[in-house]
């Protein structure tokens, strides 16, 4: 009996790991461009606008992919969505590597983006549907952790390949983990919830008995799935008819816009460039600097995992915003005082590292956690699709404007702008974002639908 329990635990962990592999590709694909961009720009003689297009094409595809995934995952299920995503990851990476010109490169980045959009919708959904209740939060954090590990791996591989300026290899090598994802996903079971929603209850039961420890758990979960399926997903109708649901959809969008406006991806995509502006002019210094940025991103995610359920969401987010506002202001100051050499360069790099740590311990994982907690069951698919698409659109907008901002406002003022935004978020969190620690999703839903202020929807209802 015990041996069987251990075997099942192993099965669920393997399934969780394979599902989270999609997070790794998320990270690899977002991270890989930062080291490759300068070589691509030199090879194809790209203007700043074209460079922004190469970076932004991925997010454009991802926004489209996330919309597509909302619909696709309903019809063909989460597993086949991930299979399609893995295929597109392989095709997109190879096309990037072999591209004869920048136009095809932009097209290939859109294909990769579609894969990313599909995966960033389907993987967390799959994980939350397959994970036992007790470790659901941990599974979403595992997914975020793998995103950060993917970014780090991309930075390391870019750095090693930068000695040869081998940008085609940097982009092409991502096809290998993509192929692993494809092989892994092929053996994954289908989501029991999706099977049940398609009236394939027997198969749902068979999957559950592979991954739950006792017969009772299987029966209870099948019943729960049955009950929740009685509440039909009616996202768009609910959105038109119910102003309370519009509030939670708006809150999800706000959270994602705030996450992106911290400036995280600017720092990640343009890390070598920023480190260069700070006075480290050698390419190898810039590349190894980005590796350290990626490493801090991974390590600080562990802080979030440790404190989010103890401190709660609001204090963690506020602390993160204070750290991010302070470090962006420091970076702006160093650049505006023209201190970008000697000591100043080290302070600037330190500011970037502190900024990344502030993000990874707060807004990084918390945005995704909160977005999955605040939507009422009836409109959860719709609400999460809208917030995921918002993430990618905001991401694209910021990546596509960064270099232009730098050349019009100047580097120092650009970072000052991000410092102001992060300061504003301290107040937004304080005034609007709810504390959802240790509150059941049902209670959050009841509070929202009873018209409570957004900030209070995580409060126990009757006090
Ligand atoms: C964000 C991504 C970002 C990543 C960095 C995620 O939570 O949504 O845009 O690149 O964190 O670790």
Boltz pocket constraint, residues with backbone or C-beta under 6 A from the ligand:
constraints:
  - pocket:
      binder: B
      contacts: [[A, 30], [A, 144], [A, 147], [A, 148], [A, 151], [A, 259], [A, 264], [A, 265], [A, 268], [A, 297], [A, 363], [A, 364], [A, 365], [A, 391], [A, 395]]
      max_distance: 6.0
